[in-house]
Amino acid sequence: MKKVCVFTGAAAGINPAYREAAFQLGQMIGSRSLGLVYGGGKRGLMGAVADGVLAVNGRVTGIIPQFLDNVEVGHKGVTDLHIIDSMHERKAMMYDMADAFIIFPGGLGTLDETMEIITWRQLGLHTKPIIIVNLNGYWDLMLAMFKNIIDQGFMHHGHTGHFDQANDLDSLMDKLDAIFRPDETSIERQP
């Protein structure tokens, strides 16, 4: 089974539209027979995505460090819940298990995961697709920061090709459908 890793917040944020979109995202992933890999939490947008996949009988793999299990409350209803020792191990497992990455609204943990997975792609450590979902302009400032980094000469224009962007769930699903073609046995890796 092909798996999509979703980086998103353990909090729900103040706009209920994000939670609703996270649940819908999960349903869309599960209905495409894609598995979800995520940070293992039951709360916030993390939990909403997992619940959405589970609502359509999809497969969910959660990965959560022991010390966060009490804070984020590990989602005991997922298909597989790995309780591991460290954040480093968590990220490594998520990165290894996933065939593609979706960046959804979140906080510092989401930013950490996003920067690392994009950097690894820039360094040639993987070629897996990365899609930043800029719902309601949530990531506008991060995307502007990337432009400033390019303008200041610390990143090349070509490096923005290491990730794609979608502004809503429909365009995200179009991109996922292009990556995971139902009639092919392997995913199409974007350069």
N, C-alpha and C positions, 0 to 999 in steps of 0.2 A: 504494500500500500504506500502510495506517495504521501508525504507529510508536509504540512505547512506549519512553520513556526510563527506565532503571533507574539510580538513584543507589545505590551500594553500595561496600563497601570493597575496596581492592586487597590487603588482608590477609584471611585466612580466619577469624581469631578463634580462640578456644580451644575452642569448642563445635562439634564436627563436624556437628551438626544444621543449622547455618547454611549450610554448604557444600552439604549435601544438598538443603536447601530452595532454595538459589540455582539449582542445576542443574535441579531440578523446575520452578522458576519459568520458567527458560528454555524448557524443553520445553513448558510450558503456553502461553507466549507464541507460540512457533513453531507449535504445533499449531492455533492459532486464526488462522493466516495473518497474524499481526501481525509487523512488523519490530521489531527491537531497536535502540535507539540507546543507547550507553553510553560510558564513558570510555576504551575501547580497550585496557585491560590484559589480560594473559593469566593473571595470578596472582589469588589470593584469590577472594572472592565475585564480583568483576567477571568474572574468567575463567570461573568456574563457570556464571554466567548465560549468557554467550556460548556456552559449550560445550553447554549444554542446548538452546539455540535451534538451533545447528548440528547437534546429534544428530538433530533431526527435520527436517533440510533447510530450516530457516528462514533468513531474511535478517538479517544483523548488520552494523550500521554502528558502527565504533569511531572515536573521536576522541581523539587523544593528542598532547600537546605534545612536541616533539623532545627537550627536556631530561628528560622523564619516560619516553621510550621505552626508555631503558636501565635505569631504575629499576623501572618497572612491567612492562617487557617487552611492547611492543606485540604484540597478538595477530595474527600474520601469517595465521592461518587464517580470519579473518572475511571476509564478502562484500566490504566496503569498509572500508579503514583510512585515515583521514585523519591525517597527521602534520602538525601545525600549529605555530605559533610560541609561543602563550601560553595560560595558563590561562583568561584572559578570552575568547579566541577559542574555546577548547574549550567553555566553558559556553554561549556565545552560539550556537554551532552545534548543540549538544545541544538547547537550548531551542527553537531555530527548527525543527529537524527533527521534534520530537516532537509527537504529538497528545495525549499523557497522560504523567504522571510517576508512578513507583513509587519509594517510599523504602524501602530495605531496610537491614538493619544495616550499619554502617560507622563510619568515624572522622571526623576533622575535615573532610576533603574532602567527605564525605557531608553533614555538618552544614552546611557552607558552601553547598553546592548546594541543600539543603533550605530553608534560611532565605531564600536569594535567590529561589527559585521561588515560595515562599509569599508573600514580600513583594511580588513583581511582581504576583501575583494580587490581593493586597490593594489595590495601587495601580491596579488596572484595566488593567495592561499585557498581560494575557492572561486567558482564561477556561478554560484547559485543566484537566482533572481532575488532582488530586494525591491519591495514596493512600499513607498511611504504614502500612507493614506492621510491626505491633508483635509480631513473633514472640517467644515466650517472655518477653514483657514488656520486650524490649530498649529500646523507646522510652518506657517508663513515666515516667522522670525528665524527658524532654523534654516530654512531654504535661503532666506536673505543672507544669513551668516555664511553659508556656502558660497554665495555669489561674492560676498565681500572678501572671503579667503582667496578666491580666484582673482578678483580685482587687485588684491594686494600682492599677488605673485606667490602665494604659498600652496596653491593647488592649480593644476591645469584644467582648462575647460573640459577636456576629455574625461576627467575624473567624475564629473556629474553623470556620466554614462554608466557608472557602477550601480546606480539605482534608478528606479522608475518612480513615477508619481501618479496617484489617482486622487481625485477630489471627492469621489462618492463611491458607494458600494457597487453601483452598476458598472462603472468604468473599471473598478478593481476586479470584478468578476470577469469582465471581458479580457483583462490582462491574464488572470489566472487560467481562464479557458484556453488562451493562446499558449500558455506555458505547459499546461497539463492537457494535452490533446487527448480526448477520450478514445480515439481510434489508434493511438500509438502506445507502444509498450514502454517507451522512455520519454522523459520530459525533454523539452527543447530548452537548452541552456542558452541564455542570451549572453553575447560577448561582453 
